Amino acid sequence: MTNSNISPPFDNLKYLGGVDAYSVDLTHGIKEVSFLIIVRDGYTLDDAIPLALKIWNDRKTLFRKYSSSASRDQLDHVNQLRHRVAPDMPQLTKMQLQLILSVPTIIELEMSNTSVHVEFVTYSELFCKHSIKAVVDPEDLSILKTETEPFKHVRDESLDLESSGELDLENSRAQITSEMTAAIESFHGEVPITRVDVWYDLNSMDVPTVKLYLDTHPEGEPQSGESETFDLIKLELDAWTQACQSDDPVKITHSGKKFEVNDENGLCEAVGLFLVDVILSLRDQGVLSKLPCAKKCYIGVAAYDGVWSWPKWKHRGTNDLVSTANS
């Protein structure tokens, strides 16, 4: 969605779907900044743009006013983490860390009928995070309240980078479940859905991805190329990157069990079984039934490169239906 009245830098907004969410990627010097705008409760993008522009123009004052300077302890902490994850990575100086903190990596703006929430987030090479949250009056755009989140490393967050030999899939369950649920509940298509597919790509991109995809083929055939389809979400899972790019065996944690996989095929199977568990849990909770499903609507999970998929074709129509009454 675009708007000819939008002023730079908001002339290349991308509609993200689901709730009314829009994103724009900007450049501040050599640093990329992602601006996310979410509008709710009857607000429109036109309502949000003036506020977004004000926040963008005042970002230095707003951000630096509440940004803590990098202390020696923080610097040591970041460098220790950097060395553990990437031993050959150069040590940061205090000035370098402060420069990283001085410009936000993500600015998130969410408008509702009661208030406007703004969050500035900055990451240092994805190993540490600093966040500032503000509540803004929707009438005069004045800042009502601010809250600074202490400097912390992202091993406490959903963007946690696992060590190269470990992958705890359960750490990502809440994020994946939440994103899928929100996308499904926001879908307003009317064509009967005959397939709900989860596609995942572990190593052909820089960051592993998981996609939720709907199909309308009359017979529920996957990837026919002859039916209307809907890409609901594409999740980038930074937490999986190190493990998925590792040449060594990876220790997997899933549903309280720990086991080791020795190659790409084993990793694809482990992640695939985890995603099957996630999507079937959503079915059992009634989330998938909120879609305009056909009487027989199939569920599938598959790796992007075809290394692994579920269910096997001979088992199709058993435990892979949205309505278990049809199985």
C-alpha positions, -999 to +999 in steps of 0.1 A: +000+000+000+013+035-009+002+070-004+012+098-026+009+123+002+035+106+024+067+126+028+102+112+027+114+090+043+080+073+042+075+071+005+084+034+002+062+019+029+055-019+026+022-033+038+029-063+061-007-077+063-024-091+094-031-062+116-026-029+097+012-030+099+036-012+076+074-011+074+100+011+059+138+005+058+159+037+061+196+045+062+212+066+088+248+070+077+260+034+073+234+020+097+201+006+085+170+015+105+137-004+103+106+017+111+075-004+119+041+013+121+010-005+135-024+011+134-054-002+153-089+007+165-101+026+134-069+046+129-054+046+094-020+050+079-028+087+072-034+092+109-001+076+118+021+094+093+023+128+110+032+112+143+058+089+125+074+119+108+076+139+141+092+109+158+116+104+129+126+141+129+130+142+167+146+108+170+180+121+182+165+142+209+141+115+220+165+086+218+197+102+232+179+120+260+170+087+276+199+066+263+224+056+289+261+058+281+281+027+276+298+018+309+330-002+313+310-032+327+287-031+297+316-029+273+334-059+289+301-078+289+295-073+252+331-081+243+331-113+263+299-124+245+313-114+211+345-134+218+325-165+229+303-165+198+330-153+173+365-156+187+381-138+158+358-107+160+376-075+169+370-061+204+347-030+205+360+002+221+338+023+244+334+049+217+324+023+191+298+009+215+284+043+223+281+051+185+261+018+181+238+028+209+233+064+196+211+054+166+181+031+169+180-001+148+142-004+151+116+022+157+081+007+164+050+029+165+017+015+176-015+036+176-047+027+194-077+047+205-063+053+240-026+060+234+003+058+211+032+036+221+067+041+206+097+019+211+133+027+201+155-004+200+192-006+192+213-038+188+251-041+190+259-068+164+228-087+178+246-094+210+232-067+232+201-046+233+190-012+246+154-001+245+134+030+252+096+030+254+074+061+253+037+068+255+026+097+233-007+117+235-026+110+202-040+146+202-010+168+206+018+143+202+034+152+235+053+125+254+034+114+285+057+088+298+091+071+290+107+040+303+143+029+296+151-007+295+185-015+310+213-024+287+211-062+282+223-089+259+198-106+237+203-141+253+175-129+275+153-122+245+134-140+217+163-129+194+187-150+214+216-164+194+222-200+203+257-213+204+268-230+172+264-265+187+230-261+204+194-253+193+166-251+219+136-250+196+113-244+226+127-209+230+110-200+197+077-217+203+059-187+218+071-163+191+060-187+162+027-196+178+019-159+185+028-147+150+008-175+133-022-170+156-023-133+149-020-138+111-048-164+110-071-143+131-065-113+108-071-132+076-104-121+059-104-141+026-136-157+015-123-184-009-125-218+009-090-228+022-080-263+014-044-263+026-025-247+056+012-252+050+043-243+070+074-239+049+108-235+064+143-227+050+173-234+073+203-225+053+197-211+018+192-176+033+214-156+058+187-162+084+165-193+088+129-185+079+095-200+086+064-192+064+027-198+069+010-203+036-026-210+025-038-227-006-073-230-023-068-259-047-101-278-049-085-311-042-060-297-016-030-304-038+002-287-027+020-263-049-002-269-080+004-235-095-032-235-105-049-220-074-051-188-054-026-188-025-019-165+004+014-159+022+004-150+057+037-145+074+075-149+070+094-152+102+132-147+104+146-167+133+180-152+142+182-176+172+186-205+148+213-190+126+244-203+144+231-239+147+219-240+111+252-228+097+273-251+119+294-279+103+295-297+136+268-319+153+240-299+169+223-306+202+185-302+198+161-295+226+124-301+218+095-309+242+118-315+271+139-340+252+176-335+242+192-353+213+220-347+188+218-345+150+249-350+128+239-335+094+216-312+075+190-340+070+188-347+107+185-309+115+157-305+089+138-335+104+141-321+139+129-287+130+102-302+108+088-323+137+089-293+160+068-272+134+044-301+130+039-300+168+033-262+166+008-263+138-011-293+152-013-275+186-029-245+169-054-269+153-062-286+186-067-252+202-092-242+175-071-215+159-070-230+124-108-234+125-110-196+124-100-197+088-127-201+061-117-238+056-133-262+031-149-293+046-116-311+039-086-288+046-051-304+048-022-294+069+014-298+057+050-290+068+079-290+044+115-279+041+121-254+013+146-277-005+124-308-001+148-326+023+119-333+047+081-331+046+051-342+066+028-361+062+040-389+040+017-390+009+004-425+019-007-410+053-025-380+037-060-375+051-053-390+086-038-367+112-033-338+087-068-323+085-079-291+102-112-308+111-104-340+130-140-351+124-130-357+088-100-379+096 
